[in-house]
Amino acid sequence: MAYQSLYRRYRPQKFSEMRGQEHVVKALRNAVREDRVGHAYLLSGPRGTGKTTAARILAKVLNCQNPQDGEPDGTCDSCLSIEAGTSFDLHELDAASNNKVDDIRDLLAKVALGTPGRTKVYLLDEVHMLTSGAENALLKTLEEPPDHVVFVLATTEPHKVVPTIRSRTQQLELTLIGADDIAQLVRDVAADAGLDVDETAVGHVVKTGGGSARDTLSALDQVVAAGGVTNADTSTADLLQALATNDAALAMQAIEAAAERGVDPRRIGERFIDALRTVFLVKMGSAPPRLSEPERELADRWQGELSPATITRSLETVGRSLVDMRQAPDPRIDLEVAFVRICDPTTDSGVAALAARIEALEAQLAGGGIVAAAPQAAPAAEVAAEATAAPAAAPAPARAAPPAEERPMAKPGSSPADVARAALRPRSSGGGGAAPAARTPAPAAPAAPSEPDSAPRSEAAAPSAPPPPSMRSDAPAPAPTAPAPETREPEPAPVAPEPAAAAPEAAPAPAPAPAASGGALSLQRLQEGWNEMLDGQSTKARARFLAGEVQAVDGDVVTFVLPIEAQLKRCEPFVSEIESAIQSHFGHAASLRLTTGPSLTDDSGSAGPSGRAPEASNLPADDEVDIHDLTDADMGNSSVVDRITDVFPGAEVMAPPEN
């Protein structure tokens, strides 16, 4: 006899031999023992968990000549014929390939026929594959079959079975088998078959089987044929280490090594997600019950080094890459990009990545002290020393100290939240893989304004007034630097901050905001702020009202002049919008009156108060143009080629024109 696979050779022949399905075994044995067997059962569960095996054992015990406590004896002619697959009492039909109406009708036509045994059992495997017509044809007989007939339906996807069929059956769900039960099954099979299998091989096949008895025994067959575990995959462990150490290079090397062994990129990602999920469950105190020893050791090793936020962000990022791989020209690129993002949060601008960076900063701050400065920014003390050592005659740089966003040193006394927020601001210079540094800008100090063509300002002189917004500094200044020569563009130099009590507070430049209400509207005020007000309006309103200008203000009435009547009509639908904008921007309610006429610009053509170039006021309206008054252009008798050569002097015709 030819070699028989282990999963076929060691298929359970009694209910007591089934592993990990005690709830199903108990229900079927009690039904047989108490003579309460239903007319139809629906067995569902993952592959290799014993659906077909349970149906065959049920058929054996229902036709066994000497059943013992709900179990077949396995020695009578009926039991032996069912084991050999020659019994007329068990009819198996693969519904995946026999799923049409005619197939089901042919089966139902034979239901009423008798068989040698007491009960005829019909086993329909993968019943969810039946077509709609075949399901409807099965319904009536499934609900009221002959007394000697029992239907057993098996499926791996019970949600695809129509409710009308499910309601006519007793539903029993088989589950994946636990790791301990599977490992014991492997040891028992190896001992009975005389196989030389060590614990490393047992752990490997249990992990490969994933809770399926058939898959586990198939993996055991493969290990025995290969003489042991010869191709152990370490890419998952390497990827977990790369994630824990934020080493993107190690992740790239692990993916490359697995790809060279022929592992599909999608399979690499799936193994990583499965292992990371196990780590997450172990960390949350809910370890899966079906863990092999290698899986448990791997989860225990990394659960202490990976935070829940890092694990969830990694699961989401790699999961999205697996979805994107379906249509990617090179699936490995999606996987590599995903691991770069999770190993180096600075390359990811997502909210989860920013949260990871803040978490890292908080962890450093919780350890005590200020976060270290980034290497690309020089400390303020060094800048001050260089400025002090500079010769007095040398021109001072326009900026004696780096700007606030380039100095990552945190100010002593800053709160952790301020330090974390400052560290996330982008730096103007690169820093390779340097860790983000905390940068807290100091309060701006007032500085005396520079005046052109004047003597260099004395560093000892105290400022008398706050500088304009463009001259303020957001950070403490270093030591005094050499004054700039008179020929340079006047630009403020950082000075030492005065005490808070003596120096006026220098607030940052306020953003443009609507004027406070209560002030009277004036012509000059409207003309100066008109264009700024229009910037916040709709595109159509802004385009139409840029063609005119404010001419007069009489109390709460604003007169707006437009060059021609056609433009006035285009502006009329937007009058209410502009009136609301006037009230919002200038803080004063007003009504808008549109008119046509000359603008306020002078005859020389200079721009009026609104700052726009003058526009013609005597243009005719659009509807006054008569197309019959237009003169056609003289096309002449020249050809197209002649006109082209006239436009481009020196052009040469390479081929004669076609007629």
C-alpha positions as CSV (number, residue, x, y, z in Angstrom):
1,M,0.0,0.0,0.0
2,A,1.2,3.5,-0.8
3,Y,2.3,5.9,1.9
4,Q,-0.7,7.5,3.6
5,S,-0.5,11.1,5.0
6,L,-0.4,11.4,8.8
7,Y,-3.6,13.4,9.0
8,R,-5.5,10.6,7.1
9,R,-3.8,7.8,8.9
10,Y,-4.6,9.3,12.3
11,R,-8.1,10.6,11.6
12,P,-10.2,10.1,14.8
13,Q,-12.7,7.1,14.5
14,K,-14.6,7.8,17.7
15,F,-15.9,10.8,19.5
16,S,-13.4,10.2,22.3
17,E,-10.5,10.5,20.0
18,M,-11.4,14.1,18.9
19,R,-9.3,16.7,20.6
20,G,-10.3,20.2,21.6
21,Q,-14.0,19.9,20.6
22,E,-15.5,18.7,23.9
23,H,-18.7,20.8,23.5
24,V,-19.4,19.2,20.1
25,V,-18.6,15.7,21.2
26,K,-20.8,16.0,24.3
27,A,-23.8,17.2,22.3
28,L,-23.6,14.5,19.7
29,R,-22.9,11.6,22.1
30,N,-25.7,12.6,24.4
31,A,-28.1,12.9,21.4
32,V,-27.1,9.3,20.3
33,R,-27.2,7.9,23.8
34,E,-30.7,9.4,24.6
35,D,-32.1,8.7,21.1
36,R,-32.6,12.5,20.5
37,V,-30.7,12.8,17.2
38,G,-31.9,15.8,15.1
39,H,-32.8,15.6,11.5
40,A,-30.2,18.2,10.4
41,Y,-27.0,19.6,11.8
42,L,-24.9,22.5,10.7
43,L,-21.2,22.1,11.7
44,S,-19.1,25.2,11.2
45,G,-15.5,26.2,12.0
46,P,-12.0,26.7,10.6
47,R,-10.4,24.2,8.3
48,G,-8.9,21.1,9.9
49,T,-10.9,21.2,13.1
50,G,-13.0,18.0,12.6
51,K,-16.2,18.9,10.8
52,T,-16.1,16.0,8.4
53,T,-14.7,13.7,11.0
54,A,-17.6,14.4,13.4
55,A,-20.1,13.8,10.6
56,R,-18.5,10.4,9.7
57,I,-18.4,9.3,13.4
58,L,-22.1,10.3,13.7
59,A,-22.9,8.2,10.7
60,K,-21.0,5.3,12.1
61,V,-22.6,5.3,15.5
62,L,-26.1,5.7,14.0
63,N,-25.6,2.5,11.9
64,C,-23.3,0.6,14.3
65,Q,-24.6,-2.9,15.2
66,N,-23.2,-2.7,18.8
67,P,-23.0,1.0,19.9
68,Q,-21.4,1.5,23.3
69,D,-22.4,4.6,25.4
70,G,-22.9,6.8,22.3
71,E,-19.7,5.5,20.6
72,P,-19.3,3.1,17.6
73,D,-17.6,-0.2,18.3
74,G,-15.5,0.1,15.1
75,T,-15.5,-3.6,14.4
76,C,-18.9,-4.3,12.8
77,D,-19.4,-4.4,9.1
78,S,-21.2,-1.0,9.0
79,C,-18.3,0.7,10.8
80,L,-15.7,-0.9,8.7
81,S,-17.4,0.0,5.4
82,I,-17.8,3.7,6.5
83,E,-14.1,3.8,7.4
84,A,-13.2,2.3,4.0
85,G,-15.6,4.7,2.2
86,T,-17.7,2.0,0.6
87,S,-20.9,2.3,2.8
88,F,-24.3,3.1,1.2
89,D,-25.4,4.6,4.5
90,L,-23.1,7.7,4.2
91,H,-23.4,10.0,1.1
92,E,-20.9,12.8,0.9
93,L,-21.4,15.6,-1.6
94,D,-18.9,18.5,-2.2
95,A,-21.3,21.5,-2.5
96,A,-18.4,23.6,-3.8
97,S,-18.4,21.6,-7.1
98,N,-21.9,20.3,-7.1
99,N,-23.7,23.5,-6.3
100,K,-26.3,23.7,-9.0
101,V,-30.1,23.1,-8.9
102,D,-29.8,19.8,-10.9
103,D,-27.2,18.4,-8.5
104,I,-29.4,19.0,-5.4
105,R,-32.5,17.7,-7.3
106,D,-30.6,14.5,-8.1
107,L,-29.6,14.1,-4.5
108,L,-33.2,14.7,-3.2
109,A,-34.6,12.2,-5.7
110,K,-32.7,9.4,-3.9
111,V,-33.5,10.6,-0.3
112,A,-36.5,8.3,0.1
113,L,-34.7,5.2,-1.1
114,G,-33.7,2.7,1.7
115,T,-30.2,1.6,2.7
116,P,-28.7,-1.4,4.4
117,G,-28.3,0.4,7.7
118,R,-30.8,2.1,10.0
119,T,-30.0,5.7,9.1
120,K,-29.0,7.3,5.8
121,V,-26.6,10.3,6.5
122,Y,-26.1,13.0,3.9
123,L,-22.9,15.1,4.4
124,L,-22.9,18.3,2.3
125,D,-19.4,19.9,2.6
126,E,-18.9,23.7,2.0
127,V,-22.7,24.2,1.9
128,H,-22.3,28.0,1.7
129,M,-21.2,27.5,-2.0
130,L,-24.7,26.4,-3.1
131,T,-26.4,28.7,-5.6
132,S,-29.6,30.5,-4.6
133,G,-31.7,28.0,-6.6
134,A,-30.0,25.0,-5.1
135,E,-30.6,26.4,-1.6
136,N,-34.3,26.9,-2.3
137,A,-34.5,23.3,-3.7
138,L,-33.0,21.9,-0.5
139,L,-35.2,23.8,1.9
140,K,-38.4,21.6,1.9
141,T,-36.6,18.3,2.2
142,L,-34.2,19.7,4.8
143,E,-37.1,20.8,6.9
144,E,-39.1,17.5,6.8
145,P,-36.8,14.7,5.6
146,P,-37.9,11.0,5.8
147,D,-37.5,9.4,9.3
148,H,-34.4,7.4,8.3
149,V,-32.5,10.4,6.9
150,V,-30.1,12.8,8.7
151,F,-28.5,15.8,7.0
152,V,-25.1,17.1,8.2
153,L,-24.1,20.4,6.6
154,A,-20.4,21.6,7.0
155,T,-19.0,25.0,6.2
156,T,-16.1,27.2,7.0
157,E,-18.1,30.4,6.5
158,P,-21.4,30.0,8.4
159,H,-22.3,33.7,7.8
160,K,-22.8,32.9,4.1
161,V,-25.4,30.3,4.7
162,V,-28.9,31.7,4.3
163,P,-31.0,32.1,7.4
164,T,-33.7,29.8,6.1
165,I,-31.2,26.9,6.1
166,R,-29.7,27.8,9.4
167,S,-33.1,27.9,11.1
168,R,-33.8,24.3,10.0
169,T,-30.7,22.9,11.6
170,Q,-28.9,22.5,14.9
171,Q,-25.8,24.6,14.8
172,L,-22.6,23.3,16.3
173,E,-19.4,25.5,16.0
174,L,-16.0,23.8,16.1
175,T,-13.0,26.0,17.2
176,L,-9.3,25.9,16.7
177,I,-7.5,23.5,18.9
178,G,-5.3,24.8,21.7
179,A,-1.6,24.7,21.5
180,D,-1.2,22.2,24.4
181,D,-3.7,19.8,22.8
182,I,-2.0,20.1,19.4
183,A,1.5,19.6,20.9
184,Q,0.3,16.5,22.7
185,L,-1.3,15.2,19.5
186,V,2.0,15.7,17.7
187,R,3.9,13.8,20.4
188,D,1.4,10.9,20.4
189,V,1.5,10.6,16.6
190,A,5.3,10.7,16.5
191,A,5.5,8.1,19.2
192,D,3.0,5.8,17.5
193,A,4.6,6.2,14.1
194,G,8.1,5.9,15.4
195,L,9.2,9.4,14.2
196,D,12.3,11.0,15.6
197,V,11.0,14.5,16.5
198,D,12.5,16.8,19.1
199,E,10.8,19.6,21.0
200,T,12.1,22.3,18.5
201,A,10.3,20.5,15.7
202,V,7.2,20.1,17.8
203,G,7.1,23.8,18.5
204,H,7.6,24.6,14.8
205,V,4.8,22.4,13.6
206,V,2.4,23.6,16.3
207,K,3.1,27.2,15.2
208,T,2.8,26.3,11.6
209,G,-0.5,24.5,12.1
210,G,-2.1,27.4,13.9
211,G,-4.7,25.4,15.8
212,S,-5.7,23.1,12.8
213,A,-5.0,19.4,13.4
214,R,-4.8,18.7,9.7
215,D,-2.4,21.6,9.0
216,T,-0.3,20.5,12.0
217,L,0.1,16.9,10.9
218,S,0.9,18.0,7.3
219,A,3.6,20.3,8.7
220,L,4.9,17.3,10.7
221,D,5.0,15.2,7.5
222,Q,7.1,17.9,5.9
223,V,9.5,18.2,8.9
224,V,10.1,14.4,9.0
225,A,10.7,14.3,5.2
226,A,13.2,17.2,5.5
227,G,15.0,15.6,8.4
228,G,14.1,18.4,10.8
229,V,13.5,22.1,10.8
230,T,15.9,23.3,8.1
231,N,14.6,26.7,7.2
232,A,13.8,28.6,10.4
233,D,12.5,32.1,9.6
234,T,14.0,34.8,11.8
235,S,12.6,37.8,9.9
236,T,9.7,38.3,12.4
237,A,12.0,38.4,15.4
238,D,14.4,40.8,13.5
239,L,11.5,43.1,12.6
240,L,10.3,43.2,16.3
241,Q,13.8,44.1,17.4
242,A,14.0,46.8,14.7
243,L,10.7,48.2,16.0
244,A,11.9,48.2,19.7
245,T,15.2,49.9,18.8
246,N,13.9,52.3,16.1
247,D,16.4,50.8,13.7
248,A,15.0,51.2,10.2
249,A,18.1,49.8,8.6
250,L,17.7,46.5,10.5
251,A,14.1,46.3,9.3
252,M,15.2,46.7,5.7
253,Q,17.8,44.0,6.1
254,A,15.3,41.6,7.6
255,I,12.8,42.2,4.7
256,E,15.6,41.7,2.2
257,A,16.8,38.5,3.8
258,A,13.3,37.0,3.8
259,A,12.7,38.1,0.2
260,E,15.9,36.4,-0.9
261,R,14.6,33.1,0.6
262,G,11.5,33.5,-1.6
263,V,9.1,34.7,1.1
264,D,6.3,36.8,-0.3
265,P,6.3,40.4,1.0
266,R,2.6,40.0,2.0
267,R,3.5,36.9,4.0
268,I,6.3,38.8,5.8
269,G,3.8,41.4,6.9
270,E,1.2,38.9,7.9
271,R,3.7,37.0,10.1
272,F,4.8,40.3,11.7
273,I,1.2,41.4,12.4
274,D,0.4,38.0,13.9
275,A,3.5,38.1,16.2
276,L,2.9,41.8,17.2
277,R,-0.8,41.0,18.0
278,T,0.4,38.2,20.3
279,V,2.8,40.7,22.0
280,F,0.0,43.2,22.4
281,L,-2.4,40.6,24.0
282,V,0.3,39.4,26.4
283,K,1.1,43.0,27.4
284,M,-2.6,43.7,28.0
285,G,-2.8,40.6,30.2
286,S,-4.9,38.6,27.8
287,A,-2.6,36.0,26.3
288,P,-4.2,33.8,23.7
289,P,-4.7,30.2,24.8
290,R,-3.3,28.6,21.7
291,L,0.3,29.8,21.9
292,S,3.2,27.5,21.2
293,E,6.3,27.7,23.4
294,P,8.3,29.7,20.8
295,E,5.5,32.1,20.4
296,R,5.1,32.6,24.1
297,E,8.9,33.2,24.5
298,L,8.9,35.7,21.7
299,A,5.9,37.6,23.2
300,D,7.4,37.6,26.7
301,R,10.7,39.0,25.3
302,W,9.2,42.0,23.6
303,Q,6.1,42.9,25.6
304,G,8.3,44.8,28.1
305,E,10.1,46.9,25.4
306,L,7.1,48.0,23.3
307,S,4.5,50.5,24.5
308,P,0.8,50.0,23.6
309,A,0.9,53.2,21.5
310,T,3.8,51.9,19.5
311,I,2.2,48.5,19.0
312,T,-1.2,49.9,17.9
313,R,0.5,52.4,15.5
314,S,2.6,49.6,14.0
315,L,-0.4,47.3,13.5
316,E,-2.4,50.1,11.8
317,T,0.5,51.2,9.5
318,V,1.6,47.7,8.4
319,G,-2.1,46.7,8.1
320,R,-2.7,49.5,5.6
321,S,0.4,48.5,3.7
322,L,-1.0,45.0,3.3
323,V,-4.2,46.5,1.8
324,D,-2.2,48.7,-0.6
325,M,-0.1,45.8,-1.8
326,R,-3.0,44.4,-3.7
327,Q,-2.6,47.0,-6.5
328,A,1.1,47.9,-6.0
329,P,3.5,47.2,-8.9
330,D,6.1,46.2,-6.3
331,P,4.5,45.0,-3.0
332,R,7.9,45.1,-1.2
333,I,8.0,48.9,-1.5
334,D,4.8,49.3,0.5
335,L,6.1,47.1,3.2
336,E,9.5,48.8,3.4
337,V,7.9,52.3,3.6
338,A,5.6,51.1,6.4
339,F,8.5,49.9,8.5
340,V,10.5,53.1,7.9
341,R,7.5,55.0,9.3
342,I,7.1,52.9,12.4
343,C,10.8,52.7,13.1
344,D,11.5,56.4,12.6
345,P,8.5,58.5,13.7
346,T,10.2,61.7,12.4
347,T,9.4,60.5,8.8
348,D,5.7,60.2,9.6
349,S,3.6,63.4,9.9
350,G,0.5,61.5,11.1
351,V,-1.1,62.2,14.5
352,A,0.0,58.8,15.9
353,A,3.6,59.5,14.9
354,L,3.5,62.9,16.6
355,A,2.0,61.3,19.7
356,A,4.9,58.8,19.7
357,R,7.4,61.6,19.6
358,I,5.7,63.4,22.4
359,E,5.6,60.2,24.4
360,A,9.4,59.8,23.9
361,L,9.9,63.4,25.1
362,E,7.7,62.9,28.2
363,A,9.6,59.7,29.0
364,Q,12.9,61.7,28.9
365,L,11.5,64.5,31.0
366,A,10.1,62.0,33.5
367,G,13.7,60.7,34.0
368,G,14.8,64.1,35.2
369,G,16.5,67.1,33.5
370,I,16.0,68.9,30.3
371,V,15.9,67.1,27.0
372,A,19.4,67.2,25.3
373,A,20.0,69.8,22.6
374,A,20.2,68.7,19.0
375,P,23.7,68.6,17.6
376,Q,23.1,70.9,14.7
377,A,22.3,74.0,16.8
378,A,25.1,75.7,18.7
379,P,24.5,76.6,22.4
380,A,23.9,80.2,23.2
381,A,27.0,80.4,25.4
382,E,29.2,79.4,22.4
383,V,27.6,82.0,20.2
384,A,28.1,84.7,22.9
385,A,31.8,83.8,23.3
386,E,32.4,84.0,19.6
387,A,30.7,87.4,19.4
388,T,32.7,88.7,22.3
389,A,36.0,87.5,20.7
390,A,35.2,89.2,17.4
391,P,37.3,92.4,16.6
392,A,35.6,95.7,17.0
393,A,36.2,96.8,13.5
394,A,34.7,93.7,11.9
395,P,31.2,94.0,10.6
396,A,28.7,92.3,12.8
397,P,26.4,89.7,11.1
398,A,22.9,90.6,10.6
399,R,21.9,87.9,13.1
400,A,24.4,87.5,15.9
401,A,22.5,84.5,17.3
402,P,20.6,81.7,15.6
403,P,16.8,82.2,15.4
404,A,14.6,80.7,18.1
405,E,13.5,77.8,15.9
406,E,17.2,76.7,15.4
407,R,18.1,76.8,19.2
408,P,16.7,73.7,20.8
409,M,17.9,74.6,24.3
410,A,15.0,74.6,26.7
411,K,14.6,77.5,29.1
412,P,15.0,76.5,32.8
413,G,11.7,76.4,34.5
414,S,9.7,75.6,31.4
415,S,6.8,73.2,31.9
416,P,7.1,69.7,30.3
417,A,4.1,70.5,27.9
418,D,5.9,73.7,26.6
419,V,9.1,71.8,26.1
420,A,7.3,69.0,24.2
421,R,5.5,71.4,22.0
422,A,8.6,73.4,21.2
423,A,10.5,70.2,20.3
424,L,8.0,69.4,17.6
425,R,8.6,72.6,15.7
426,P,10.5,72.0,12.4
427,R,14.1,72.9,12.4
428,S,15.6,74.9,9.5
429,S,18.7,72.8,9.3
430,G,19.1,69.1,8.9
431,G,20.2,66.9,11.6
432,G,20.3,63.3,10.3
433,G,18.9,61.0,12.8
434,A,19.3,63.3,15.8
435,A,16.6,63.2,18.4
436,P,14.2,66.1,18.4
437,A,15.3,68.7,21.0
438,A,13.2,70.9,23.3
439,R,13.1,74.5,22.2
440,T,11.4,77.1,24.3
441,P,11.6,80.7,23.0
442,A,12.3,83.2,25.7
443,P,10.2,86.4,26.0
444,A,11.1,89.1,23.5
445,A,13.2,91.9,24.9
446,P,12.7,95.5,23.7
447,A,15.5,97.0,21.7
448,A,16.1,100.6,20.6
449,P,15.4,101.1,16.9
450,S,18.3,101.6,14.6
451,E,18.5,104.8,12.6
452,P,20.4,105.1,9.3
453,D,23.3,107.5,8.9
454,S,23.8,107.7,12.7
455,A,26.6,106.7,15.0
456,P,26.7,103.1,16.2
457,R,24.4,102.5,19.1
458,S,26.0,102.2,22.5
459,E,25.4,98.7,24.0
460,A,24.9,100.3,27.4
461,A,22.1,102.5,26.3
462,A,18.7,101.4,27.6
463,P,15.8,101.1,25.0
464,S,13.3,103.9,25.2
465,A,10.5,102.3,23.2
466,P,9.5,98.9,22.1
467,P,10.7,98.0,18.6
468,P,8.4,97.4,15.7
469,P,7.3,93.7,15.1
470,S,10.0,93.1,12.4
471,M,12.8,94.1,14.9
472,R,11.8,92.0,17.9
473,S,13.7,88.8,18.9
474,D,12.0,85.8,20.3
475,A,15.0,84.5,22.3
476,P,17.5,85.8,24.8
477,A,20.4,87.6,23.2
478,P,24.0,86.6,23.7
479,A,26.8,88.9,24.8
480,P,27.1,92.2,23.0
481,T,28.5,92.0,19.5
482,A,30.5,94.5,17.4
483,P,28.3,97.3,15.9
484,A,27.5,97.1,12.2
485,P,29.1,99.8,10.0
486,E,27.0,102.6,8.8
487,T,27.0,101.4,5.2
488,R,25.1,98.2,6.1
489,E,21.3,98.1,6.0
490,P,20.1,99.1,9.5
491,E,19.0,95.9,11.3
492,P,18.6,95.3,15.0
493,A,21.1,93.4,17.0
494,P,20.1,91.3,20.0
495,V,20.7,93.0,23.3
496,A,20.5,91.9,26.9
497,P,17.0,91.9,28.3
498,E,16.0,94.5,30.8
499,P,14.4,93.7,34.1
500,A,10.6,93.1,33.8
501,A,9.8,96.1,35.9
502,A,11.8,98.6,33.9
503,A,11.2,97.5,30.3
504,P,7.8,97.8,28.6
505,E,6.3,94.5,27.6
506,A,6.9,93.7,23.9
507,A,4.0,91.7,22.7
508,P,4.2,89.7,19.5
509,A,2.8,91.4,16.4
510,P,-0.9,90.8,16.3
511,A,-2.5,89.2,13.3
512,P,-4.8,91.4,11.3
513,A,-8.2,91.5,12.9
514,P,-11.5,93.4,12.4
515,A,-11.5,96.9,13.8
516,A,-13.2,97.4,17.1
517,S,-16.8,98.6,16.9
518,G,-17.8,102.1,17.9
519,G,-15.5,104.1,15.6
520,A,-17.0,106.3,12.9
521,L,-16.7,105.3,9.3
522,S,-14.6,107.6,7.2
523,L,-13.7,107.7,3.5
524,Q,-10.0,107.3,4.2
525,R,-10.5,104.4,6.6
526,L,-12.7,102.5,4.1
527,Q,-10.3,103.1,1.2
528,E,-7.3,102.0,3.1
529,G,-8.9,98.8,4.4
530,W,-11.1,97.9,1.4
531,N,-8.8,95.5,-0.4
532,E,-7.9,93.8,2.9
533,M,-11.7,93.3,3.6
534,L,-12.3,91.9,0.1
535,D,-9.6,89.2,0.6
536,G,-11.9,87.3,3.0
537,Q,-14.9,87.3,0.7
538,S,-16.0,84.9,-2.0
539,T,-14.2,84.7,-5.3
540,K,-17.0,86.2,-7.3
541,A,-17.7,89.1,-4.9
542,R,-14.0,90.0,-4.7
543,A,-13.6,89.9,-8.5
544,R,-16.6,92.3,-9.0
545,F,-15.9,94.8,-6.3
546,L,-12.2,95.2,-7.2
547,A,-13.4,96.9,-10.4
548,G,-14.6,100.0,-8.5
549,E,-13.7,102.1,-5.4
550,V,-15.3,103.9,-2.5
551,Q,-16.3,107.4,-3.5
552,A,-18.0,108.9,-0.5
553,V,-19.3,108.2,3.1
554,D,-22.4,109.9,4.3
555,G,-23.2,108.8,7.8
556,D,-24.0,105.1,7.5
557,V,-24.3,105.2,3.7
558,V,-21.2,104.2,1.6
559,T,-21.2,105.2,-2.0
560,F,-19.3,102.8,-4.3
561,V,-18.6,103.9,-7.8
562,L,-18.1,101.6,-10.8
563,P,-16.9,102.5,-14.3
564,I,-19.9,101.2,-16.4
565,E,-23.5,100.1,-15.9
566,A,-22.8,96.4,-16.8
567,Q,-20.3,96.1,-13.9
568,L,-22.9,97.7,-11.5
569,K,-25.4,95.0,-12.4
570,R,-22.9,92.3,-11.7
571,C,-22.2,93.7,-8.3
572,E,-25.8,94.1,-7.2
573,P,-26.3,90.4,-6.1
574,F,-23.4,90.7,-3.7
575,V,-24.3,93.9,-1.9
576,S,-25.6,92.2,1.2
577,E,-22.4,90.1,1.4
578,I,-20.2,93.3,1.2
579,E,-22.4,95.1,3.8
580,S,-21.9,92.2,6.2
581,A,-18.1,92.3,5.5
582,I,-18.0,96.0,6.3
583,Q,-19.7,95.5,9.6
584,S,-17.4,92.5,10.4
585,H,-14.1,94.2,9.3
586,F,-14.7,97.8,10.3
587,G,-17.0,97.2,13.3
588,H,-19.7,99.6,11.9
589,A,-23.0,98.8,10.2
590,A,-23.4,100.5,6.9
591,S,-25.6,100.3,3.7
592,L,-23.9,100.2,0.3
593,R,-25.1,102.3,-2.6
594,L,-23.8,101.5,-6.1
595,T,-23.4,104.1,-8.7
596,T,-21.5,104.7,-12.0
597,G,-19.2,107.5,-12.9
598,P,-15.6,108.7,-12.9
599,S,-13.2,107.4,-10.2
600,L,-11.4,109.5,-7.7
601,T,-8.1,109.2,-9.6
602,D,-6.6,112.4,-11.0
603,D,-6.2,113.1,-14.7
604,S,-2.5,112.1,-14.8
605,G,-3.5,108.5,-14.4
606,S,-2.0,107.9,-10.9
607,A,-3.7,105.5,-8.7
608,G,-6.5,106.7,-6.5
609,P,-6.8,106.4,-2.7
610,S,-7.6,102.6,-3.0
611,G,-4.2,102.0,-4.6
612,R,-5.5,100.7,-7.9
613,A,-4.7,101.9,-11.4
614,P,-7.3,104.1,-13.0
615,E,-9.9,102.5,-15.2
616,A,-11.7,104.0,-18.2
617,S,-15.1,105.5,-17.3
618,N,-16.4,106.1,-20.8
619,L,-16.4,102.5,-22.0
620,P,-19.6,101.5,-23.7
621,A,-21.7,98.8,-22.2
622,D,-21.5,95.2,-23.4
623,D,-24.9,95.4,-25.1
624,E,-23.9,98.6,-27.1
625,V,-21.4,96.8,-29.3
626,D,-22.8,96.0,-32.8
627,I,-21.0,93.1,-34.5
628,H,-22.1,94.5,-37.9
629,D,-19.8,97.5,-37.3
630,L,-16.8,95.2,-37.1
631,T,-14.5,94.8,-40.1
632,D,-13.2,91.3,-41.1
633,A,-9.5,90.8,-41.2
634,D,-8.0,90.7,-44.7
635,M,-7.0,87.0,-45.2
636,G,-5.6,87.6,-48.6
637,N,-5.0,84.8,-51.1
638,S,-2.0,83.4,-49.4
639,S,-2.0,79.8,-48.1
640,V,-1.5,78.6,-44.5
641,V,2.1,77.7,-45.2
642,D,2.8,81.1,-46.6
643,R,1.4,82.8,-43.5
644,I,3.4,80.6,-41.3
645,T,6.6,81.3,-43.1
646,D,5.8,85.0,-42.8
647,V,5.4,84.8,-39.1
648,F,8.7,82.9,-38.7
649,P,11.3,84.6,-40.9
650,G,14.0,82.2,-42.1
651,A,11.8,79.1,-41.9
652,E,12.3,76.6,-44.7
653,V,9.6,74.5,-46.2
654,M,10.8,70.9,-46.2
655,A,8.0,69.4,-48.3
656,P,5.5,71.0,-50.8
657,P,2.0,71.6,-49.3
658,E,-0.6,69.0,-50.1
659,N,-3.7,70.2,-51.9
